[in-house]
Amino acid sequence: MGWFSLGAILIALCSALLVLLQLYRRGMLVPVKRTSLDDLAARISRVTKFHTPKGDGPFPVVILLHGCGGVRPNMETFAGLANEAGVMAVIPDSNRLRSIGYEEALQTVCTGAKLRAHERAGDLHAVLELVRRDKRADANRVALAGWSHGGWTVLEAMALERAGKRPASLTEMPPQGLAGVQAVFAMYPYNGYPARSRRLPWLSGIPVESLLVRGDTICDDAESVAVFNRQIEWGADVKWRYVEGTTHAFDEPDHHPTSTLMFEPERAEIAYAMFKDFLKRRLQLDHGSAD
């Protein structure tokens, strides 16, 4: 072997090590830590906000799962809409739980390097446990709402439970699973690779309603429609509609300064109306009138 060949091999090895180092720094080579459901519930309780409507309760509940960037101002807006309808809104911060800040999230969670949905599904089950323990909550009337990565997480949880698989972050199957969940609201969810919804059917009996962005450049709407149609063939109850002429996360008023995504107030109103109608129908809200 000549010096040239040896040098080429050393350069290749150094390049490979640099790639591995970058992958490690981004979290792609770090195994998912597993824990018990009780432990995860205790930890996530410290980064979860409960928005409770006026009155005595118990209240129906909607769990709001943020997008890949973490809890943004739009979560508070939707929580307010839920409270106005008499629904408790619960907002867990999966990024903060793992000490992932906004800038890091954009580089890792939003690129799939960290916190994929099969891990974050454990967070959802942990928050469901918190809801079941809260006397203010009607744990038999729960809706799940997810934005982008959060939508991926909800649909992933449904696929995992139907397949009898535990979330990657848990040491055991959640004993109550998604019991009490009445419906899912998915805002422009991610359905690309490696989403399990592409190849595994969802848990039956939980209808899904989704709002997609036509021509979405972040979460391909065509992939979502393909998944939805496949799930319908497998027996799922799925309905969706489009907003036109806007970008992914059009309801988010505080995008990163370098982002090409835009806040569109008029189109956000479409999402607000759809969300309120979803809660009214799926949680059987009836404010009624006095006799």
C-alpha positions, 0 to 999 in steps of 0.5 A: 500500500502506497503513501497516497492510498494510506493518506486517502484512507486516513482522510476518509476515516477523519471525515467519517469521524467528523460526520459521526461527531455532528450526528452525536451533537445533533442527538441522532446517535443518542439512544432514547431514554426509557422511563416509567409512565409515573416518572414521566408524568411527574416530570412533565407535570412541571412543564405543563400548563392547565388553562381552566375555564370559569366554573366548578367543573369537571370540564371536558379537556383538550390537550394541545401538542405544540409543533417542533419549535416548542410552545409558541403564542398560538397555543395560548390563543387556542387555549383561550378559545377552548376556555371560552367554550367551557373546555380545559386546555392542557399544554405540555412543553415537550421541548422544555422537558428535555431542555431544548431551547427554540434555536436548538429545536429548529436545528434538531427537532424540526429536522428529525434529529431529536425527539421523533414522534415515537418518543414524544408519544410517551409525553402524551400518555403521561399528560393523559395520566395527569388529566385522569388524576385532576378532579377538575377534568372529565377524563371521559371527554378528552380531545387531542389537538396537535400542530405539525410535529404535535399532529405527527405525535398524536397520530403516531400514538394511535398507530402504536397503540393499535399495533400493541407497541409502547412509545420509545420513551416508556418502559411499559405499555400505558395501561389505560392507553388512549381511553377517554379520547373522543377525537383528534384535531390535526393541524397540518400534521407531518406524515412523511418518513418515518411516520408509522401512520404510513404503514400501520392502522390507527386505533379504531373508534377515534375520529380524526379531523385535519386542516391542511395547507395546500402546497405545504412545503414543510409537511407535504399535504399530498403525503397527508392525503395519501395517509388519510386515504390509506387509513380510511381503507383500513377503517378510520374515520378521517375528514380534512379540509384545506386552506389556500394561498398560505404557508405552514404554521399560518396561525403562528404570529411569532415566527423566527426572523429568518423564517419564510413562514408567514402569519395570516390572520384571516386564514387563522380565523378559519382554523379558530372556527374549525377548532371551536366547531370541532370541540363543540361536536366532539366533546358534546358541549351543550351550554343549554338554557335555563328551564 
